[in-house]
Amino acid sequence: MKNNIKILLATYNGERYIKDQILSILAQEEVELSITITDDGSVDNTEAIVQNNFPDLHVLKNTPSTGSAANNFLKMVKELDFREEFEYVAFSDQDDIWLSQKLKVATTCLELNRADLYCSNLTKWDTAKNTFSLLKKDFPQKKFDFLFEGGSAGCTYVFTKKLGIQLQQFLSHIDSTNWKGFSHDWLIYFFARSQNFKVIIDSDSHIHYRLHDANVHGHLNQISFNTIRQKTGEVLNDYYQHHVKNYIKYLDRNSEEYKIYQKFLGNYFQRNFVIWKYNTQLMRDKKKFLVFAILNLLKIR
């Protein structure tokens, strides 16, 4: 029996890519699927391209727009009708290409591992150079990694209806209005891990993650002087403190996770003490953690 999957596709000015992405979704093998497309205020031909090429698909419109892909995705989750006949939910960006076994592999991994959230490595597709390279996300999960990072890019996420129902309830309490850099992939990973759902990060890639001049975050996955400078500047300008102040609201005050956040938000010595105390448990990638730790030592305030 084929698994039935609900695809949530977020669009915004995606006329250059949307046709190819939908074709790659419709080419998925050994699964049943339905696609919900929600547009966040496009002023190009995104909607017309969908209607002309895929007359069976309907484009819903956010009025007013949610202002970001993250908020668009989560609005779609909040509006899901879980009485419909599907077993899994998958996120889709408008500009990637899915390999034909992406959803079959994801749902099989979830079933075999008795997990509720699947994510994976990605294949970076640098369209300017037409080159492909692996974007590794499958470093071993750590006890508290969800406090400081997401599982992978949201476009790799597939999750069970069970997780989706509880996520929908959780989202009714989320206010992202003043949440700078709000990330749906980090939020969902945080939710899943903090609520003891099992997460699997696949070492294989079944997606070509397109990097181009209009990416919201994709350019940050390229190694360059500007990327390093931007990421360094973010950390030194309270990037993590800002997110922690938002995430801490959704943790039990008696939990160890809450106490880690509380100390991280303390003074210079409290913050760096908790980083070094829990060092190997805070981030999956050792190199990423080392940079994080050094920058926090340099961050005097």
N, C-alpha and C positions, 0 to 999 in steps of 0.2 A: 504494500500500500504506500502511495506517495504522500510525503508530508505536505501539508498546506501551509503556505507562508504568506503573511501580509507584508508587502513592501511599502515603506513610507519614504517617498521621494520628495525632497525639498528642492524647489527651484527659485532662482532669482537671476534674471538676465543671462540665461544659459543657452541662448540660441545657437551658439557655436558647437555645443557638445550634446545637447539633450537627446537628439535623435539616436546617436551612436550608443549612448548609455541605455536608453530604453530597449534598443535592439539587443544589447548584451544581456539585459534582464530577461527579456522574452525568450532568449536562447538557452536559458538555464535548463539543465537536463535532470530528469528523474524527480521532479518536484511539481506540485501544483502551486500556483501563485496568483495573487491579485495585487494590483498596484493602486495606491492612493497618492496622488500628486497634489501638493499644496504649494502655490506660488506666493511669494512674499513681496509682491509689488513690482514685478518686472515691467520695464518700459521698452523692451525689445520684442522680438517675435517668438519668444519662448512658447506662449500659449498657442499661437497659430500653428507653429511647427508640430506641436503635439496633436492638435486637432486634425491637421491635414494628413499626417502620417499614421496616426493611431486613433481612428475615429471611435473606437470602443473605450478609449480612456478619457476621463473627464478631469479638467484642471480646476481644483478648488482655489479660491483666492482669500488671502488674509486681508481683511479690511477693518481697521488699519493694519499695516504690516507689523510683524513682530520685531523687525529690526535686525535680526541675525538668523543664520542657519540653525544655531543651537536652539533658539526660542521657537523657531518654526517646527523643528523636529519634536520638541517636547509638547508643543501645542497639539500636534498630531497624536501623540501618545495619550494626552489628556482627553482627546475626543474619540478615541478608539471605542468601538462597541465590541466588547469581549464575548457577546452572545453569538457573534458570527463564527462560522466554522473555519477556524485556522488554529494551528498549533504553535506557530512561531511568528515573530515579528523581526523584520530586518530593516536597517537604515540604508538609504542610498543617496549619495551625492549626485549632482546632475552632470558631473564632468569626468567620471571615471569610466573604465571598461571592466566589466566582470568576466572572468573566465567561466566557461560553461558549467563547471562542477562546483562553483563557489557555494551555492546554497545546499547542494547535496552533501558536500563535505562538512559544512557547518552543522547541519542538523544531525548527521551521523556522529560527529564528534560529541555533540551534546548528549545524544542518547547513550553512546558507549561509555562516556565518563560520568553519566548521571549529573550533568551540569545544567545550569540555567542561563549562563551568558557565555557566548562564544565571541572571541576576537582573534586577530591573527597578524602575522607579518604582512607587509605590503611590498609591492614592486613599484618603486618610484619610476615614473615615466617623465623624463625631462623632455618636453616637447620641443624646446629650442634646439636641443642637440640630438633629439630622437634616440636617447640612450635609456637603458633600463638598469636599475640597481636595487638591491634589497634594502628595505627599511626595517630593521630588526626591532621587534617589540616583545619577543618571546623569552626574555630573560626570566629566570626562575622567580615566581611570585614570592614576596616577602610579607611578613605578618602585618606590617603597617604601611605597605606601599601605597595603598589607596588614599592615605592622608595627604600625599604630596604629588600624585600623578594618576593619570588615567590608564586604562588597560591597553588601548591602541587607538587608532583613528576610528571615529564613530562609524565610518562607512564600512568597517569590517564587522560591526556588531550584529549578532543574531541572538535573540533571547526567547525564552519560553513564555507561553501565555501566563503561567503561574507567576513568573517574575513581573511580567507586564501588568497584571492586575494590581499587584502590590506597589509597583512603580507609579502607576496612575494615581493611587491613593497618596503616595508620598509627594508627588508633584503638586497636589492641591495645597501643600504647605510651603512651596518654594516661591520666593519673591526674588527675581533676578533683575529687577528694575535698575538698581544701582550697583549691580555686580559686574565690575569691569573685567573683561576677558572671560566672561561666563562660557563654560565648555560643557556641552551635553555629554561628550564621551567620558570626561572625568567625573561628572555628576553621577552618571549611571554606574560606572565602575565603583565609585564611592558607595552608592546605595547598595549595590549587589554585595560587595565585600562586608560592609558594616552590618548588613542584615543576614550574613552567613549563607548567602547563595554561593554555590560553587561556580568559579569562572575558569574557563579554559582558554589559553592563548596558543594558537596553532603556529607551529614553526614554518609551515608552508604558506605561500602567498597565492591567492586566487583572484587578485585584483590588480589592475594597472592603475595606480594612483597618479593621476595626471597633474604635473606641475606646470603652471603657466602664469602669465602676468596678472591674471585676475583672481588667483587663489587667495582665500582669506587667511589661511594658516600654512598652506603647502610650502611656501618659500622658506619657512622656518625649518623644514626638513632637509634643506640643502646646506652643505658646509661652505661657508663663505665668511669673509671678514665682516660684512654687514650683518649677517645672521648672528655671529658670535657677539658682536657689539650690541645688537638689539636684545639678545637673551641676557647678556651680562647686565645691561642697563635695567631690564625689567626686575631682575633679582635684587639689585641694589636699591631699586625704587619701590620696594615693598610688594612685589608681585605675590610672593607666597603668603605674606601677612594678610594681604587683602582677601585671598581665597580662604585662608584659615578662619578669618573672622566670620565668613559666611558659612563654611562647613561645620564649624563648631556648634552652631545652633541646632544641628540635627543629630547630635551625639548624646548619649546618656552621661549625665554629669559624674556618675560614679565609675565610668569606664576608664580603662587605661588610655584609650584613644583620646578621650577628652582631656586627660591630664597632660598628654604629650602636646596637644594643641595649646593648652593653657600656658605651659612653660615656654613654648615656641613664641607665644605672643608677649612673653615677659621681657625683661631687660636683656642686654647683650650677653651677659654671662649665663642667664637661664636658657636663652635660646641656643647658644652653642653647647651648653652642657647636655641638653636633650638630644641635639644632633649627634654628638659623639657617643652618648650613652646607648642610643638605639641604632647607631650608624648602619649596620648591615641589614637592618629590618625596615628602613624607610624608603629605599628605592631599589628597583630591580637591577638596573645597570650600574655597575661599580664606578665606571668612569663618570657617569652623570652625577652620582652621589658625591664623588670627590670634588667635582666642580661646584656643586651645591654647597658643600661644606666649606670650601675655601672662600667662596664669595660671601658666605655668612660670617666668616672670620674677618673679612675685609670690611664688612658692613658695620660701621661703628654704632650707628643709631639703633 
